[in-house]
Amino acid sequence: MVTAQHRKIDYKRELETASKGMIMIHDPKLLIKLIVRMIVSKVMIKHAGMILYEPDKDAYILSISRGETGFKVPAGFARFSKNHSIIKLFTEKEYRALTINKNAILVQDLNRLIWQESVLNNKNGNQQLLHDVGEQMQMFNAVAGVPAYYQDKLLAVLLLGEKHDGFGFDQQELDFFAALASDVAMAIRNAQLFMDLKKEADKNHDLFIRTMVVLSQAIEVKDKYTHGHTKRVTDIAVLVARQMALNESADFEEEFYENLYIASMLHDIGKIGVPEEVLNKNGTLTKEEYQIVQLHPRHGVEILSPLSELKESLDGVKYHHERYDGKGYPEGLSGEGIPIIAAIISVADAFDAMITDRSYRPGMTKAQAVEEVKRNAGTQFHPVPVKALVELYEKGRL
């Protein structure tokens, strides 16, 4: 009966649900706690744990463990250096090539791998490493290990115990864990960024952060449409930028994500200077009213420019309504002349606007909005962030 229930799991839906939840969590340890709990309950395994890379310790720590008492290893019990056999297997190129399933290492495969290395390849070093991995996996009562990489850097390893039904993991399950691990890595990296921002704010930028929050809330009070829009655009924009880095269409410094986060949060702040009767009008704006609305990017820059900390974010605020074909505003920039920070916000802003209900029309479905964004790539939108948005949608992460 357990097996029948197990086979009914919709892994695609579970992945979509997990992915959506991840982007809302900015605490790495809370994030992995929820992921491990979901794995134990949904896939019905006896226990699971996650080894997480902690930059401040420059080591991998068993940060969370969930499941039946007697099977799981207590969180914080194990510390893994970069020379640990499990870590080396997933980080060093000469060893990564050993794994039969590139997305995971399964205990039942280890004996076959050891035999292959001893008989066919005659590499004693590889054979010893695999022996060590097998012993470590047994110590943790784990039958599978799934790596989570961000830009080829190992951020975490999922350790999975046996399934309650006694069967081994099938390919569908391994594919699910691999996809989940990929999303976990991106979410962990994003969460670490937010934690770093928080620490920095706590130390040096308390007034700066309070000013940002107050400013972003001010426009939401004035413009009922904007309520929740700012947060969603910010989340989508950061996701798009991370995906651009992941698909190697862009190479951003970590500072860029902070600037993007700030610019996205404050992209509509200039609407404070637009009359409420125009912002909240039910129906089509007149030409004069539309011209007033078009001034909000310039107003935004005027409001924010006295804050020197925002210097690198101002382009995102000023140019997020420019179009790739040069027909946007306020300056009619085109193509690569539009700062990429603004191009990313433009796509995120438009996508959220499309799926949001307005008084004069219902919102599109996400699928319809993605198609509309794709249709306007190269005219309204920069094609590179569009590609990233589409990939996120196809992964179920929007």
C-alpha positions as CSV (number, residue, x, y, z in Angstrom):
1,M,0.0,0.0,0.0
2,V,2.9,2.3,0.7
3,T,4.4,1.5,-2.7
4,A,1.1,2.3,-4.5
5,Q,0.9,5.6,-2.7
6,H,4.6,6.3,-3.5
7,R,4.0,5.7,-7.2
8,K,1.3,8.4,-7.3
9,I,3.7,11.2,-6.3
10,D,3.7,14.0,-8.9
11,Y,7.4,14.8,-8.8
12,K,7.0,17.8,-11.2
13,R,4.4,19.4,-9.0
14,E,6.4,18.7,-5.8
15,L,9.4,20.3,-7.5
16,E,7.4,23.4,-8.5
17,T,5.9,23.7,-5.0
18,A,9.3,23.4,-3.4
19,S,11.0,25.8,-5.8
20,K,8.3,28.5,-5.2
21,G,8.7,28.1,-1.5
22,M,12.5,28.5,-1.7
23,I,12.5,32.0,-3.1
24,M,10.6,33.3,-0.2
25,I,13.1,32.1,2.4
26,H,16.2,34.1,3.1
27,D,17.6,32.1,6.0
28,P,19.8,29.3,4.6
29,K,19.4,27.0,7.6
30,L,15.6,27.4,7.7
31,L,15.6,26.7,3.9
32,I,17.4,23.4,4.2
33,K,15.3,22.4,7.2
34,L,12.1,22.7,5.2
35,I,13.6,21.0,2.1
36,V,14.8,18.0,4.2
37,R,11.5,17.7,6.0
38,M,9.7,17.8,2.6
39,I,11.9,15.0,1.3
40,V,11.3,12.7,4.3
41,S,7.5,13.2,4.2
42,K,6.9,13.2,0.5
43,V,9.3,10.5,-0.8
44,M,8.7,8.5,2.4
45,I,12.3,7.7,3.4
46,K,13.5,6.8,6.9
47,H,15.7,9.8,7.2
48,A,17.5,12.5,5.3
49,G,20.2,15.1,6.1
50,M,22.1,17.8,4.4
51,I,25.8,18.7,4.4
52,L,26.0,22.5,3.9
53,Y,29.1,24.5,3.0
54,E,29.6,27.3,5.6
55,P,31.9,30.0,4.2
56,D,32.9,31.4,7.5
57,K,34.2,28.0,8.6
58,D,35.4,27.0,5.2
59,A,34.1,23.5,5.8
60,Y,31.0,21.4,5.1
61,I,28.8,20.8,8.2
62,L,25.9,18.3,8.6
63,S,23.5,21.2,9.3
64,I,20.2,19.4,9.4
65,S,18.9,15.8,9.9
66,R,15.3,14.6,9.9
67,G,13.7,11.2,10.3
68,E,13.3,8.2,12.6
69,T,15.3,8.2,15.8
70,G,18.1,5.6,15.5
71,F,18.6,6.2,11.8
72,K,19.5,9.9,11.6
73,V,22.8,11.5,12.6
74,P,22.4,14.5,14.9
75,A,22.8,17.9,13.2
76,G,26.2,19.5,13.8
77,F,27.6,16.1,14.6
78,A,29.8,15.8,11.5
79,R,32.2,18.3,10.0
80,F,33.7,17.6,6.6
81,S,36.9,19.3,5.3
82,K,37.5,19.7,1.6
83,N,39.7,16.6,1.8
84,H,36.9,14.4,3.1
85,S,36.2,11.4,0.8
86,I,32.6,12.4,0.1
87,I,33.5,16.0,-0.6
88,K,36.4,15.0,-2.9
89,L,34.1,12.7,-4.9
90,F,31.8,15.6,-5.8
91,T,34.4,18.3,-6.2
92,E,37.6,17.0,-7.8
93,K,37.3,16.3,-11.5
94,E,39.3,13.1,-11.4
95,Y,36.8,11.6,-8.9
96,R,33.6,13.1,-10.2
97,A,34.0,11.1,-13.4
98,L,33.8,7.9,-11.3
99,T,30.1,8.2,-10.5
100,I,27.8,6.0,-12.6
101,N,24.9,8.4,-12.1
102,K,26.3,11.9,-12.6
103,N,23.5,13.3,-10.4
104,A,24.1,11.1,-7.4
105,I,26.1,8.4,-5.7
106,L,24.3,5.2,-4.7
107,V,25.6,2.8,-2.2
108,Q,24.5,-0.2,-4.3
109,D,26.7,1.2,-7.1
110,L,29.9,1.5,-5.0
111,N,30.9,-2.2,-5.1
112,R,30.6,-2.2,-8.9
113,L,32.7,1.0,-9.0
114,I,35.3,-0.5,-6.7
115,W,35.5,-3.6,-8.9
116,Q,35.7,-1.5,-12.0
117,E,38.6,0.6,-10.6
118,S,40.5,-2.4,-9.3
119,V,40.0,-4.7,-12.3
120,L,39.6,-2.5,-15.3
121,N,41.3,0.7,-14.5
122,N,43.8,-0.5,-11.8
123,K,43.7,2.8,-9.9
124,N,44.3,2.1,-6.2
125,G,43.7,5.7,-5.2
126,N,40.3,5.7,-6.7
127,Q,39.5,2.3,-5.2
128,Q,40.5,3.5,-1.7
129,L,38.4,6.7,-2.1
130,L,35.4,4.7,-3.0
131,H,35.9,2.3,0.0
132,D,36.1,5.4,2.2
133,V,32.9,6.9,0.7
134,G,31.1,3.6,1.3
135,E,32.1,3.4,4.9
136,Q,31.1,7.0,5.5
137,M,27.7,6.5,3.8
138,Q,27.1,3.5,6.0
139,M,28.0,5.5,9.1
140,F,25.4,8.0,8.2
141,N,22.8,5.2,7.3
142,A,22.7,6.8,3.9
143,V,22.0,4.9,0.7
144,A,22.4,7.9,-1.7
145,G,24.2,11.2,-1.8
146,V,23.0,14.0,-4.1
147,P,25.3,17.0,-4.8
148,A,24.0,20.6,-5.1
149,Y,26.2,22.8,-7.2
150,Y,26.1,26.6,-7.9
151,Q,28.2,27.6,-10.8
152,D,30.2,24.3,-10.4
153,K,30.9,25.0,-6.7
154,L,29.6,22.4,-4.3
155,L,27.3,24.1,-1.8
156,A,25.6,21.1,-0.3
157,V,25.1,17.3,-0.3
158,L,21.8,15.6,0.3
159,L,22.2,12.4,2.3
160,L,19.2,10.1,1.8
161,G,18.3,7.0,3.9
162,E,16.4,4.0,2.8
163,K,12.8,4.2,1.6
164,H,10.1,2.8,3.9
165,D,8.9,0.4,1.1
166,G,12.4,-1.2,1.0
167,F,12.9,-0.5,-2.7
168,G,15.9,1.3,-4.2
169,F,15.6,4.8,-5.8
170,D,14.4,4.6,-9.4
171,Q,15.5,7.0,-12.2
172,Q,12.4,9.3,-11.8
173,E,13.3,9.8,-8.1
174,L,16.9,10.4,-8.9
175,D,16.0,13.0,-11.6
176,F,13.7,14.7,-9.0
177,F,16.5,14.8,-6.4
178,A,18.9,16.2,-9.0
179,A,16.5,18.9,-10.1
180,L,15.7,19.7,-6.5
181,A,19.4,19.9,-5.6
182,S,20.0,22.4,-8.5
183,D,17.2,24.6,-7.2
184,V,18.4,24.2,-3.6
185,A,21.9,25.4,-4.6
186,M,20.5,28.5,-6.2
187,A,18.2,29.1,-3.3
188,I,21.0,28.6,-0.7
189,R,23.2,31.1,-2.6
190,N,20.4,33.6,-2.8
191,A,19.6,33.1,0.9
192,Q,23.3,33.5,1.8
193,L,23.3,36.8,-0.2
194,F,20.3,38.1,1.8
195,M,21.9,37.0,5.0
196,D,25.1,38.8,4.1
197,L,23.1,41.9,3.2
198,K,21.3,41.7,6.6
199,K,24.6,41.4,8.5
200,E,26.0,44.4,6.6
201,A,22.9,46.4,7.2
202,D,23.0,45.5,10.9
203,K,26.6,46.7,11.2
204,N,26.8,49.7,8.9
205,H,23.6,50.5,7.1
206,D,20.7,50.6,9.6
207,L,19.6,54.0,8.5
208,F,20.0,53.1,4.8
209,I,17.9,50.0,5.1
210,R,15.2,51.8,7.1
211,T,15.1,54.5,4.5
212,M,14.6,51.9,1.7
213,V,11.9,50.1,3.5
214,V,10.0,53.3,4.3
215,L,10.3,54.5,0.8
216,S,9.1,51.3,-0.8
217,Q,6.2,51.1,1.6
218,A,5.2,54.7,0.9
219,I,4.3,54.0,-2.7
220,E,2.4,50.9,-1.8
221,V,0.2,52.9,0.5
222,K,-0.5,55.5,-2.3
223,D,-0.9,53.1,-5.2
224,K,-3.3,50.1,-4.5
225,Y,-2.1,48.3,-7.6
226,T,1.5,48.4,-6.4
227,H,0.6,46.5,-3.2
228,G,2.7,43.3,-3.2
229,H,4.0,44.2,-6.7
230,T,7.3,45.6,-5.5
231,K,8.2,42.4,-3.5
232,R,7.2,40.2,-6.4
233,V,9.3,42.2,-8.9
234,T,12.3,42.1,-6.6
235,D,12.1,38.4,-6.2
236,I,11.6,37.7,-9.9
237,A,14.4,40.1,-10.9
238,V,17.0,38.5,-8.6
239,L,15.9,35.0,-9.8
240,V,16.3,36.2,-13.4
241,A,19.8,37.6,-12.7
242,R,20.8,34.3,-11.0
243,Q,19.6,32.3,-13.9
244,M,21.5,34.5,-16.3
245,A,24.6,33.6,-14.4
246,L,23.7,30.0,-14.2
247,N,23.1,29.7,-18.0
248,E,26.3,31.6,-18.5
249,S,24.7,34.5,-20.5
250,A,26.1,36.9,-17.9
251,D,28.8,37.1,-15.3
252,F,27.9,39.3,-12.4
253,E,29.9,40.2,-9.3
254,E,28.1,39.6,-6.0
255,E,27.7,43.3,-5.6
256,F,25.5,43.5,-8.7
257,Y,22.8,41.3,-7.0
258,E,22.7,43.7,-4.0
259,N,22.3,46.7,-6.4
260,L,19.6,44.9,-8.3
261,Y,17.7,44.0,-5.2
262,I,17.7,47.6,-4.1
263,A,16.8,49.0,-7.5
264,S,14.0,46.5,-7.8
265,M,12.6,47.4,-4.4
266,L,12.6,51.1,-5.3
267,H,11.9,51.0,-9.0
268,D,8.5,52.6,-8.7
269,I,9.4,55.1,-5.9
270,G,8.9,58.0,-8.3
271,K,5.2,57.3,-8.4
272,I,5.0,59.2,-5.1
273,G,5.0,62.3,-7.4
274,V,2.1,61.1,-9.5
275,P,-1.4,62.2,-8.3
276,E,-3.5,59.4,-6.8
277,E,-6.4,60.0,-9.1
278,V,-4.1,59.1,-12.0
279,L,-2.4,56.1,-10.3
280,N,-5.7,54.5,-9.3
281,K,-7.8,55.5,-12.3
282,N,-10.2,52.8,-13.5
283,G,-9.7,52.7,-17.2
284,T,-7.4,54.0,-19.9
285,L,-5.3,57.1,-19.1
286,T,-5.5,60.2,-21.3
287,K,-2.5,61.3,-23.2
288,E,-1.8,64.0,-20.6
289,E,-2.2,61.5,-17.7
290,Y,0.1,59.0,-19.4
291,Q,2.8,61.7,-19.8
292,I,2.5,62.4,-16.0
293,V,3.1,58.7,-15.3
294,Q,6.1,58.6,-17.6
295,L,7.8,61.1,-15.4
296,H,8.0,58.6,-12.5
297,P,11.5,57.2,-13.4
298,R,13.0,60.7,-13.3
299,H,11.2,61.5,-10.1
300,G,12.5,58.3,-8.6
301,V,16.1,59.3,-9.4
302,E,15.5,62.8,-8.0
303,I,14.2,61.3,-4.7
304,L,17.0,58.8,-4.3
305,S,20.1,60.6,-5.7
306,P,20.9,62.3,-2.3
307,L,21.6,58.8,-0.9
308,S,25.1,58.0,-2.0
309,E,24.7,54.3,-1.1
310,L,22.2,54.0,-3.9
311,K,24.5,55.2,-6.7
312,E,24.9,51.8,-8.4
313,S,21.2,51.2,-8.2
314,L,19.9,54.4,-9.8
315,D,20.2,53.1,-13.4
316,G,17.7,50.4,-12.6
317,V,15.2,52.9,-11.2
318,K,15.7,55.4,-14.1
319,Y,15.7,53.1,-17.1
320,H,13.4,50.2,-16.3
321,H,10.8,51.5,-18.8
322,E,13.3,51.8,-21.7
323,R,12.6,49.4,-24.6
324,Y,15.1,47.3,-26.6
325,D,13.8,48.9,-29.8
326,G,14.4,52.4,-28.5
327,K,10.7,53.3,-28.1
328,G,10.7,53.5,-24.3
329,Y,11.2,56.3,-21.8
330,P,12.6,58.5,-20.3
331,E,15.5,58.8,-22.8
332,G,14.7,56.4,-25.6
333,L,17.7,54.2,-25.0
334,S,18.0,51.0,-27.1
335,G,19.7,47.7,-27.4
336,E,22.8,47.3,-25.3
337,G,22.7,51.0,-24.5
338,I,20.1,50.0,-21.8
339,P,21.9,49.1,-18.5
340,I,21.4,45.4,-17.9
341,I,20.1,46.1,-14.3
342,A,17.2,48.1,-15.9
343,A,16.6,45.4,-18.6
344,I,16.2,42.7,-15.9
345,I,13.8,44.9,-13.9
346,S,11.8,45.7,-17.1
347,V,11.2,42.0,-17.7
348,A,10.3,41.2,-14.1
349,D,8.1,44.3,-13.9
350,A,6.1,43.6,-17.1
351,F,5.7,39.9,-16.2
352,D,4.2,40.6,-12.8
353,A,2.0,43.4,-14.3
354,M,0.6,40.9,-16.9
355,I,-0.4,38.3,-14.3
356,T,-1.9,40.8,-11.9
357,D,-5.6,41.5,-11.9
358,R,-6.5,45.2,-12.6
359,S,-9.9,46.9,-12.2
360,Y,-10.3,47.1,-16.0
361,R,-9.0,43.6,-16.9
362,P,-8.1,40.2,-15.4
363,G,-4.5,39.1,-15.1
364,M,-3.1,36.6,-17.6
365,T,-2.1,33.1,-16.7
366,K,1.7,32.7,-16.1
367,A,1.9,30.6,-19.3
368,Q,0.2,33.4,-21.3
369,A,2.5,36.1,-19.7
370,V,5.6,34.1,-20.6
371,E,4.5,33.8,-24.2
372,E,3.8,37.5,-24.3
373,V,7.3,38.3,-22.9
374,K,8.8,35.9,-25.5
375,R,6.9,37.5,-28.3
376,N,8.3,40.9,-27.4
377,A,11.9,39.8,-26.9
378,G,14.1,41.9,-29.1
379,T,11.5,44.7,-29.4
380,Q,10.3,45.7,-25.9
381,F,12.6,43.4,-23.9
382,H,16.3,42.5,-23.9
383,P,16.5,38.9,-25.1
384,V,18.9,37.7,-22.5
385,P,16.8,38.3,-19.4
386,V,13.8,37.0,-21.3
387,K,15.6,33.7,-21.9
388,A,16.3,33.4,-18.2
389,L,12.7,34.2,-17.3
390,V,11.5,31.5,-19.7
391,E,14.0,29.0,-18.2
392,L,12.7,29.8,-14.7
393,Y,9.1,29.2,-15.8
394,E,10.0,25.9,-17.4
395,K,11.7,24.8,-14.2
396,G,8.5,25.7,-12.3
397,R,10.3,28.5,-10.3
398,L,7.9,31.4,-11.1
